[in-house]
Amino acid sequence: MCQHVPDCPGFDDVDREAARVIASHPEQGWSLLCNGVVIFEDTGELLPNGGVIDPHRPTDVHAAA
């Protein structure tokens, strides 16, 4: 799907989130990447093949006092 040079990572690459944003909807909490991945603000992802990546934000971050 990507027309950039160099190519963005594919949806099945580990660094898939490094692809360029082609549509952003922060009011709805999601963005579409040029590799077809929909990323959500909770760090979950929908892959173009129907796969789902569960949210993976760190859970052990402590709030600064």
C-alpha positions in Angstrom: 0.0 0.0 0.0 2.9 2.4 0.8 4.1 4.7 -2.0 6.8 6.3 0.1 10.5 6.0 -0.6 11.9 4.2 1.3 8.9 2.0 1.9 7.2 2.1 5.2 7.2 -1.1 7.3 4.5 -3.6 6.3 1.6 -4.5 8.5 3.2 -7.7 9.5 6.6 -6.2 10.5 7.4 -5.6 14.1 7.9 -1.9 13.5 4.6 -1.5 11.7 3.7 1.5 13.9 6.5 3.4 12.2 4.5 3.7 9.0 3.2 7.2 8.1 -0.2 8.4 9.2 -2.5 9.0 6.2 -5.7 9.7 8.1 -5.9 11.0 11.7 -9.1 11.2 13.8 -7.9 12.2 17.3 -11.5 13.1 18.3 -12.4 9.4 17.8 -9.1 8.1 19.1 -7.7 6.4 16.0 -5.4 6.9 13.0 -4.9 5.0 9.7 -1.3 4.2 8.7 -0.2 3.8 5.1 0.4 0.1 5.6 -3.3 -0.4 6.4 -3.0 -0.6 10.2 -5.5 1.3 12.3 -3.9 2.4 15.5 -5.9 3.5 18.5 -4.9 5.9 21.3 -5.0 3.0 23.8 -2.2 1.4 21.7 -4.5 -1.4 20.3 -4.3 -2.1 16.6 -6.5 -3.5 13.8 -4.5 -5.1 11.0 -5.7 -5.1 7.4 -5.8 -8.9 7.4 -8.4 -8.9 10.2 -5.9 -9.5 13.0 -6.1 -7.6 16.3 -3.2 -6.4 18.5 -4.3 -5.9 22.1 -3.4 -2.6 23.7 0.2 -2.8 24.8 0.9 0.4 26.7 3.1 0.0 29.8 1.2 -1.0 32.9 4.0 -0.5 35.4 4.6 3.2 34.9 4.4 5.0 38.2 3.0 8.5 38.4 5.6 11.2 39.3 5.0 12.7 42.7 
